[in-house]
Amino acid sequence: MSSSKKNLTGKISRDLILSILAIVIYNGVLQLVIYPGLNARMGAEAFGTVLYFISAVSIMGAGFGTSASYSRIVARKERIESNGDYNAFLGIVALICVPVSVGMVKLLGSGVADGKIFDGATSGIVGLILLMALTVIRYYCDVEYRMNIRFMDYFLFFVFVSLGYVVGLRIFDGWMTVILQGEVLGILYTIVRGSILRPPYFERSVAFADNLRAAFYISIGNLLSAVILNADRIFLRLLAGAEEVTVFYVASLIGKIVALLTTPLNGIIISYLAGYKIMLDRRKFLLSSTLLIVVTVMLTAVCTAVSYVFVKIMYPDVFAQAREYFIIANLGQLLYFLSGTLMVVVLSFSDEKLQMIINCIYAAVFAIVVIPMTVNMGISGMAYSLVIVNALRFMLTVIMGLYQLSHERASSEG
Protein backbone atom coordinates (compact mmCIF):
# COMPACT_ATOMS: atom_id res chain seq x y z
CA MET A 1 0.00 0.00 0.00
CA SER A 2 1.39 3.41 -0.97
CA SER A 3 2.09 6.12 1.60
CA SER A 4 -0.74 8.31 0.29
CA LYS A 5 -3.26 5.45 0.57
CA LYS A 6 -2.07 4.67 4.10
CA ASN A 7 -2.47 8.32 5.09
CA LEU A 8 -5.96 8.46 3.60
CA THR A 9 -6.98 5.22 5.34
CA GLY A 10 -5.63 6.49 8.66
CA LYS A 11 -7.41 9.82 8.28
CA ILE A 12 -10.72 8.14 7.42
CA SER A 13 -10.36 5.81 10.42
CA ARG A 14 -9.56 8.68 12.78
CA ASP A 15 -12.43 10.81 11.48
CA LEU A 16 -14.85 7.89 11.73
CA ILE A 17 -13.84 7.26 15.36
CA LEU A 18 -14.27 10.96 16.24
CA SER A 19 -17.64 11.04 14.50
CA ILE A 20 -18.92 7.92 16.24
CA LEU A 21 -17.66 9.17 19.62
CA ALA A 22 -19.47 12.47 19.01
CA ILE A 23 -22.80 10.80 18.31
CA VAL A 24 -22.31 8.23 21.09
CA ILE A 25 -21.85 11.07 23.58
CA TYR A 26 -24.75 13.04 22.11
CA ASN A 27 -27.20 10.13 22.06
CA GLY A 28 -25.82 8.70 25.29
CA VAL A 29 -26.64 11.94 27.09
CA LEU A 30 -30.11 12.07 25.51
CA GLN A 31 -31.02 8.42 26.08
CA LEU A 32 -29.25 7.75 29.39
CA VAL A 33 -29.63 11.11 31.12
CA ILE A 34 -32.11 13.51 29.54
CA TYR A 35 -35.03 11.28 28.52
CA PRO A 36 -34.98 9.09 31.66
CA GLY A 37 -34.69 12.32 33.68
CA LEU A 38 -37.72 13.82 31.95
CA ASN A 39 -39.65 10.56 32.37
CA ALA A 40 -38.85 10.50 36.10
CA ARG A 41 -39.95 14.13 36.54
CA MET A 42 -43.08 13.97 34.39
CA GLY A 43 -44.33 10.36 34.42
CA ALA A 44 -44.91 7.98 31.46
CA GLU A 45 -48.15 9.65 30.33
CA ALA A 46 -46.81 13.21 30.06
CA PHE A 47 -43.44 11.99 28.77
CA GLY A 48 -45.21 10.21 25.90
CA THR A 49 -46.71 13.52 24.83
CA VAL A 50 -43.33 15.26 25.16
CA LEU A 51 -41.82 12.61 22.87
CA TYR A 52 -44.53 13.49 20.35
CA PHE A 53 -43.39 17.13 20.30
CA ILE A 54 -39.68 16.25 20.36
CA SER A 55 -40.33 14.06 17.31
CA ALA A 56 -41.85 17.00 15.43
CA VAL A 57 -38.77 19.07 16.26
CA SER A 58 -36.46 16.22 15.18
CA ILE A 59 -38.34 15.77 11.90
CA MET A 60 -37.87 19.43 11.02
CA GLY A 61 -34.20 19.33 12.05
CA ALA A 62 -33.39 16.14 10.14
CA GLY A 63 -35.67 17.02 7.25
CA PHE A 64 -34.42 20.55 6.59
CA GLY A 65 -31.23 21.12 8.63
CA THR A 66 -29.49 17.91 7.58
CA SER A 67 -30.69 18.40 4.00
CA ALA A 68 -29.12 21.85 3.84
CA SER A 69 -25.93 20.31 5.20
CA TYR A 70 -25.80 17.47 2.64
CA SER A 71 -26.83 19.81 -0.17
CA ARG A 72 -24.01 22.23 0.58
CA ILE A 73 -21.41 19.46 0.61
CA VAL A 74 -22.61 18.14 -2.77
CA ALA A 75 -22.84 21.70 -4.16
CA ARG A 76 -19.22 22.40 -3.25
CA LYS A 77 -18.18 19.57 -5.57
CA GLU A 78 -20.37 20.67 -8.49
CA ARG A 79 -21.27 24.36 -8.11
CA ILE A 80 -20.43 27.63 -6.41
CA GLU A 81 -22.12 28.07 -3.00
CA SER A 82 -22.27 30.79 -0.33
CA ASN A 83 -23.66 31.41 3.16
CA GLY A 84 -26.43 33.54 1.71
CA ASP A 85 -27.79 30.67 -0.38
CA TYR A 86 -28.37 28.51 2.68
CA ASN A 87 -29.36 31.33 5.03
CA ALA A 88 -32.20 32.09 2.62
CA PHE A 89 -33.18 28.42 2.75
CA LEU A 90 -33.11 28.44 6.58
CA GLY A 91 -35.21 31.62 6.61
CA ILE A 92 -37.90 29.94 4.52
CA VAL A 93 -37.81 26.91 6.82
CA ALA A 94 -38.23 29.17 9.89
CA LEU A 95 -41.51 30.39 8.37
CA ILE A 96 -42.58 26.78 7.74
CA CYS A 97 -42.00 26.07 11.46
CA VAL A 98 -44.94 28.34 12.35
CA PRO A 99 -47.81 26.31 10.82
CA VAL A 100 -46.10 23.03 11.75
CA SER A 101 -45.90 24.03 15.43
CA VAL A 102 -49.48 25.30 15.47
CA GLY A 103 -50.70 22.10 13.82
CA MET A 104 -48.86 19.77 16.22
CA VAL A 105 -50.40 21.52 19.24
CA LYS A 106 -53.89 21.77 17.76
CA LEU A 107 -53.96 18.08 16.84
CA LEU A 108 -53.85 17.18 20.54
CA GLY A 109 -56.43 19.78 21.62
CA SER A 110 -56.47 21.73 24.86
CA GLY A 111 -55.29 18.81 27.01
CA VAL A 112 -51.61 19.62 26.46
CA ALA A 113 -51.83 22.85 28.45
CA ASP A 114 -51.79 21.04 31.79
CA GLY A 115 -48.69 22.58 33.38
CA LYS A 116 -46.48 19.53 32.83
CA ILE A 117 -46.22 19.96 29.08
CA PHE A 118 -47.22 23.59 28.42
CA ASP A 119 -48.32 26.34 30.76
CA GLY A 120 -50.69 27.43 28.03
CA ALA A 121 -51.38 26.59 24.39
CA THR A 122 -50.21 29.98 23.09
CA SER A 123 -46.94 30.02 25.05
CA GLY A 124 -46.41 26.40 24.06
CA ILE A 125 -46.77 27.20 20.36
CA VAL A 126 -44.37 30.16 20.58
CA GLY A 127 -41.81 28.07 22.45
CA LEU A 128 -42.18 25.21 19.98
CA ILE A 129 -41.63 27.52 16.99
CA LEU A 130 -38.44 28.89 18.54
CA LEU A 131 -37.15 25.46 19.51
CA MET A 132 -37.94 24.05 16.06
CA ALA A 133 -36.23 26.87 14.15
CA LEU A 134 -33.09 26.74 16.30
CA THR A 135 -32.93 22.95 16.01
CA VAL A 136 -33.00 23.21 12.21
CA ILE A 137 -30.06 25.63 12.36
CA ARG A 138 -28.16 23.38 14.77
CA TYR A 139 -28.62 20.36 12.47
CA TYR A 140 -27.28 22.47 9.60
CA CYS A 141 -24.27 23.64 11.64
CA ASP A 142 -22.37 20.37 11.37
CA VAL A 143 -21.78 21.08 7.66
CA GLU A 144 -19.04 23.46 8.83
CA TYR A 145 -16.99 20.49 10.01
CA ARG A 146 -17.97 17.83 7.48
CA MET A 147 -17.58 20.13 4.47
CA ASN A 148 -14.05 21.04 5.56
CA ILE A 149 -13.31 17.54 6.95
CA ARG A 150 -12.64 18.90 10.48
CA PHE A 151 -13.92 16.05 12.59
CA MET A 152 -12.22 17.08 15.82
CA ASP A 153 -14.38 20.19 15.76
CA TYR A 154 -17.33 17.99 14.80
CA PHE A 155 -16.68 15.99 17.97
CA LEU A 156 -16.41 19.10 20.15
CA PHE A 157 -19.55 20.55 18.57
CA PHE A 158 -21.62 17.60 19.82
CA VAL A 159 -19.90 17.70 23.20
CA PHE A 160 -21.11 21.29 23.64
CA VAL A 161 -24.64 20.40 22.49
CA SER A 162 -24.72 17.53 25.01
CA LEU A 163 -23.35 19.74 27.77
CA GLY A 164 -26.14 22.21 27.10
CA TYR A 165 -28.77 19.49 27.55
CA VAL A 166 -27.26 18.38 30.86
CA VAL A 167 -27.17 21.96 32.17
CA GLY A 168 -30.77 22.40 31.02
CA LEU A 169 -31.90 19.31 32.92
CA ARG A 170 -29.94 20.39 35.98
CA ILE A 171 -31.81 23.70 36.18
CA PHE A 172 -35.04 22.08 34.97
CA ASP A 173 -37.63 24.68 34.00
CA GLY A 174 -39.71 22.68 31.55
CA TRP A 175 -38.76 20.16 28.88
CA MET A 176 -38.39 22.76 26.11
CA THR A 177 -35.79 24.69 28.09
CA VAL A 178 -33.72 21.51 28.49
CA ILE A 179 -33.52 20.93 24.73
CA LEU A 180 -33.17 24.62 23.91
CA GLN A 181 -30.00 24.98 26.00
CA GLY A 182 -28.22 22.32 23.94
CA GLU A 183 -29.26 23.74 20.57
CA VAL A 184 -28.14 27.25 21.52
CA LEU A 185 -24.76 26.08 22.82
CA GLY A 186 -24.09 24.14 19.62
CA ILE A 187 -24.98 27.17 17.47
CA LEU A 188 -22.73 29.42 19.55
CA TYR A 189 -19.84 26.97 19.18
CA THR A 190 -20.25 27.07 15.40
CA ILE A 191 -20.34 30.88 15.36
CA VAL A 192 -17.05 30.96 17.27
CA ARG A 193 -15.27 28.13 15.43
CA GLY A 194 -16.72 28.35 11.96
CA SER A 195 -17.68 30.67 9.12
CA ILE A 196 -21.10 29.49 7.90
CA LEU A 197 -22.99 31.63 10.46
CA ARG A 198 -20.86 34.73 9.95
CA PRO A 199 -21.21 37.67 7.51
CA PRO A 200 -21.97 38.14 4.72
CA TYR A 201 -25.37 36.72 5.70
CA PHE A 202 -27.37 37.53 2.59
CA GLU A 203 -24.87 37.53 -0.27
CA ARG A 204 -26.00 34.92 -2.78
CA SER A 205 -23.89 32.99 -5.26
CA VAL A 206 -24.54 32.78 -9.00
CA ALA A 207 -25.81 29.23 -8.40
CA PHE A 208 -28.35 30.37 -5.78
CA ALA A 209 -31.40 29.00 -7.61
CA ASP A 210 -29.73 25.62 -8.22
CA ASN A 211 -28.55 25.37 -4.61
CA LEU A 212 -31.97 26.28 -3.22
CA ARG A 213 -33.70 23.81 -5.54
CA ALA A 214 -31.28 21.02 -4.60
CA ALA A 215 -31.75 21.70 -0.87
CA PHE A 216 -35.52 21.38 -1.21
CA TYR A 217 -35.25 18.22 -3.31
CA ILE A 218 -33.15 16.56 -0.62
CA SER A 219 -35.46 17.98 2.08
CA ILE A 220 -38.52 16.28 0.62
CA GLY A 221 -36.82 12.91 0.80
CA ASN A 222 -35.32 13.49 4.24
CA LEU A 223 -38.62 14.78 5.64
CA LEU A 224 -40.38 11.62 4.55
CA SER A 225 -37.58 9.50 6.05
CA ALA A 226 -37.66 11.45 9.31
CA VAL A 227 -41.42 11.03 9.59
CA ILE A 228 -40.96 7.27 9.28
CA LEU A 229 -38.17 7.27 11.89
CA ASN A 230 -40.43 9.14 14.32
CA ALA A 231 -43.69 7.50 13.25
CA ASP A 232 -44.00 5.49 16.45
CA ARG A 233 -44.12 8.62 18.60
CA ILE A 234 -46.44 10.66 16.39
CA PHE A 235 -48.94 8.13 15.07
CA LEU A 236 -49.15 6.10 18.28
CA ARG A 237 -49.86 9.32 20.20
CA LEU A 238 -52.62 10.29 17.77
CA LEU A 239 -54.05 6.81 17.16
CA ALA A 240 -53.47 5.01 20.49
CA GLY A 241 -52.35 7.11 23.46
CA ALA A 242 -49.49 8.79 25.29
CA GLU A 243 -48.44 5.78 27.39
CA GLU A 244 -48.28 3.58 24.28
CA VAL A 245 -45.76 6.05 22.85
CA THR A 246 -43.48 5.53 25.85
CA VAL A 247 -43.80 1.72 25.69
CA PHE A 248 -42.89 1.44 22.01
CA TYR A 249 -40.17 4.07 22.29
CA VAL A 250 -38.54 2.07 25.10
CA ALA A 251 -38.93 -1.23 23.18
CA SER A 252 -37.14 0.16 20.12
CA LEU A 253 -34.72 2.38 22.01
CA ILE A 254 -31.47 0.44 21.60
CA GLY A 255 -32.10 -0.10 17.91
CA LYS A 256 -32.89 3.60 17.54
CA ILE A 257 -29.62 4.55 19.27
CA VAL A 258 -27.66 2.34 16.88
CA ALA A 259 -29.63 3.72 13.92
CA LEU A 260 -28.76 7.25 14.99
CA LEU A 261 -25.09 6.31 14.92
CA THR A 262 -25.45 6.26 11.14
CA THR A 263 -25.33 10.06 11.20
CA PRO A 264 -21.50 10.12 11.49
CA LEU A 265 -21.18 7.10 9.21
CA ASN A 266 -23.30 8.79 6.55
CA GLY A 267 -21.37 12.01 7.02
CA ILE A 268 -18.06 10.22 6.50
CA ILE A 269 -19.39 8.41 3.43
CA ILE A 270 -20.66 11.48 1.62
CA SER A 271 -17.72 13.65 2.71
CA TYR A 272 -15.12 11.29 1.26
CA LEU A 273 -17.08 10.11 -1.77
CA ALA A 274 -17.62 13.76 -2.73
CA GLY A 275 -14.35 15.23 -1.48
CA TYR A 276 -12.10 12.59 -3.05
CA LYS A 277 -14.37 11.90 -6.06
CA ILE A 278 -14.41 8.16 -5.27
CA MET A 279 -16.23 6.23 -8.01
CA LEU A 280 -18.46 3.20 -7.48
CA ASP A 281 -19.48 0.44 -9.89
CA ARG A 282 -22.26 -2.17 -9.74
CA ARG A 283 -20.07 -4.80 -8.06
CA LYS A 284 -18.92 -2.46 -5.28
CA PHE A 285 -22.47 -1.20 -4.77
CA LEU A 286 -23.87 -4.75 -4.45
CA LEU A 287 -21.04 -5.69 -2.08
CA SER A 288 -21.85 -2.68 0.10
CA SER A 289 -25.54 -3.62 0.12
CA THR A 290 -24.82 -7.22 1.13
CA LEU A 291 -22.48 -6.09 3.90
CA LEU A 292 -25.16 -3.80 5.31
CA ILE A 293 -27.65 -6.70 5.45
CA VAL A 294 -25.18 -8.88 7.38
CA VAL A 295 -24.42 -6.04 9.81
CA THR A 296 -28.14 -5.41 10.40
CA VAL A 297 -28.86 -9.06 11.28
CA MET A 298 -25.96 -9.12 13.74
CA LEU A 299 -26.93 -5.80 15.32
CA THR A 300 -30.55 -6.90 15.76
CA ALA A 301 -29.42 -9.81 17.94
CA VAL A 302 -27.10 -7.57 19.98
CA CYS A 303 -29.70 -4.80 20.43
CA THR A 304 -32.35 -7.26 21.58
CA ALA A 305 -30.05 -8.71 24.24
CA VAL A 306 -28.98 -5.26 25.45
CA SER A 307 -32.62 -4.11 25.60
CA TYR A 308 -33.44 -6.67 28.28
CA VAL A 309 -30.78 -5.20 30.56
CA PHE A 310 -31.05 -1.51 29.67
CA VAL A 311 -34.84 -1.16 29.81
CA LYS A 312 -35.06 -3.17 33.05
CA ILE A 313 -32.69 -0.67 34.72
CA MET A 314 -33.71 2.65 33.13
CA TYR A 315 -37.46 2.17 32.54
CA PRO A 316 -38.63 -0.49 35.04
CA ASP A 317 -42.20 0.85 35.05
CA VAL A 318 -42.80 -0.17 31.41
CA PHE A 319 -40.38 -3.13 31.08
CA ALA A 320 -43.10 -5.82 31.22
CA GLN A 321 -45.08 -4.17 28.42
CA ALA A 322 -42.07 -3.36 26.24
CA ARG A 323 -40.14 -6.66 26.28
CA GLU A 324 -42.49 -8.53 23.93
CA TYR A 325 -41.59 -6.04 21.17
CA PHE A 326 -37.79 -5.97 21.62
CA ILE A 327 -36.86 -8.10 18.58
CA ILE A 328 -39.30 -6.74 16.03
CA ALA A 329 -39.05 -3.10 17.18
CA ASN A 330 -35.24 -3.11 17.08
CA LEU A 331 -35.24 -4.81 13.67
CA GLY A 332 -37.49 -2.08 12.29
CA GLN A 333 -35.15 0.66 13.47
CA LEU A 334 -32.05 -1.12 12.13
CA LEU A 335 -33.65 -1.69 8.74
CA TYR A 336 -34.21 2.03 8.64
CA PHE A 337 -30.48 2.45 9.32
CA LEU A 338 -29.66 -0.01 6.53
CA SER A 339 -31.70 1.74 3.87
CA GLY A 340 -30.70 5.23 5.04
CA THR A 341 -26.98 4.52 4.76
CA LEU A 342 -27.45 3.00 1.33
CA MET A 343 -29.44 6.09 0.32
CA VAL A 344 -26.45 8.31 1.15
CA VAL A 345 -24.22 6.11 -1.03
CA VAL A 346 -26.69 6.46 -3.91
CA LEU A 347 -26.84 10.23 -3.36
CA SER A 348 -23.08 10.45 -3.96
CA PHE A 349 -23.41 9.30 -7.59
CA SER A 350 -26.96 10.34 -8.52
CA ASP A 351 -29.13 13.40 -8.94
CA GLU A 352 -30.92 14.73 -5.82
CA LYS A 353 -34.26 13.94 -7.51
CA LEU A 354 -33.60 10.20 -7.22
CA GLN A 355 -33.62 10.37 -3.42
CA MET A 356 -36.89 12.30 -3.57
CA ILE A 357 -38.46 9.67 -5.85
CA ILE A 358 -37.39 6.80 -3.58
CA ASN A 359 -38.76 8.48 -0.49
CA CYS A 360 -42.03 9.50 -2.16
CA ILE A 361 -42.62 5.84 -3.04
CA TYR A 362 -41.60 4.97 0.51
CA ALA A 363 -44.12 7.44 1.94
CA ALA A 364 -46.91 6.01 -0.20
CA VAL A 365 -46.13 2.48 1.00
CA PHE A 366 -45.96 3.76 4.57
CA ALA A 367 -49.42 5.32 4.31
CA ILE A 368 -50.86 2.15 2.80
CA VAL A 369 -49.25 -0.27 5.28
CA VAL A 370 -48.34 1.42 8.59
CA ILE A 371 -51.35 3.58 9.35
CA PRO A 372 -54.02 0.86 8.80
CA MET A 373 -51.99 -1.74 10.72
CA THR A 374 -51.51 0.67 13.64
CA VAL A 375 -55.21 1.54 13.72
CA ASN A 376 -56.21 -2.15 13.74
CA MET A 377 -53.42 -3.68 15.86
CA GLY A 378 -51.97 -0.84 17.97
CA ILE A 379 -48.33 -1.25 19.00
CA SER A 380 -48.02 -4.66 17.31
CA GLY A 381 -49.24 -3.20 14.04
CA MET A 382 -46.73 -0.38 14.29
CA ALA A 383 -43.85 -2.79 15.01
CA TYR A 384 -44.48 -5.23 12.17
CA SER A 385 -45.46 -2.62 9.60
CA LEU A 386 -42.22 -0.65 10.15
CA VAL A 387 -40.21 -3.79 9.40
CA ILE A 388 -42.16 -4.27 6.17
CA VAL A 389 -41.83 -0.70 4.86
CA ASN A 390 -38.15 -0.33 5.80
CA ALA A 391 -37.28 -3.63 4.10
CA LEU A 392 -39.12 -2.45 0.97
CA ARG A 393 -37.26 0.88 1.11
CA PHE A 394 -33.93 -0.96 1.15
CA MET A 395 -34.86 -3.12 -1.85
CA LEU A 396 -36.08 -0.08 -3.77
CA THR A 397 -32.83 1.79 -3.03
CA VAL A 398 -30.77 -1.15 -4.32
CA ILE A 399 -32.82 -1.35 -7.52
CA MET A 400 -32.66 2.41 -8.18
CA GLY A 401 -28.94 2.53 -7.37
CA LEU A 402 -28.17 -0.30 -9.80
CA TYR A 403 -30.29 1.40 -12.45
CA GLN A 404 -28.41 4.69 -11.99
CA LEU A 405 -25.00 2.98 -12.19
CA SER A 406 -26.05 1.06 -15.32
CA HIS A 407 -27.28 4.29 -16.91
CA GLU A 408 -24.00 6.06 -16.12
CA ARG A 409 -21.98 3.18 -17.55
CA ALA A 410 -24.05 3.14 -20.74
CA SER A 411 -23.62 6.89 -21.11
CA SER A 412 -19.85 6.74 -20.64
CA GLU A 413 -19.50 3.91 -23.16
CA GLY A 414 -21.80 5.63 -25.63
Secondary structure, DSSP 4 states (H G I P E B T S, - for coil): --HHHHHHHHHHHHHHHHHHHHHHHHHHHIIIIIHHHHHHHH-HHHHHHHHHHHHHHHHHIIIIIHHHHHHHHHHHHHS---HHHHHHHHHHHHHHHHHHHHHHHHHHGGGG-SSSS-S-HHHHHHHHHHHHHHHHHHHHHTHHHHHTT-HHHHHHHHHHHHHHHHHHHHT-S-HHHHHHHHHHHHHHHHHHH-STTSS-SSPPPTTHHHHHHHHHHHHHHHHHHHHHHTHHHHHHHHHT-HHHHHHHHHHTHHHHHHHHTHHHHHHHHHHHHHHTT----HHHHHHHHHHHHHHHHHHHHHHHHHHHHHHHHH-TTTHHHHGGGHHHHHHHHHHHHHHHHHHHHHHHHS-HHHHHHHHHHHHHHHHHHHHHHHHHHTHHHHHHHHHHHHHHHHHHHHHHHHHHHHHHHHHHH-
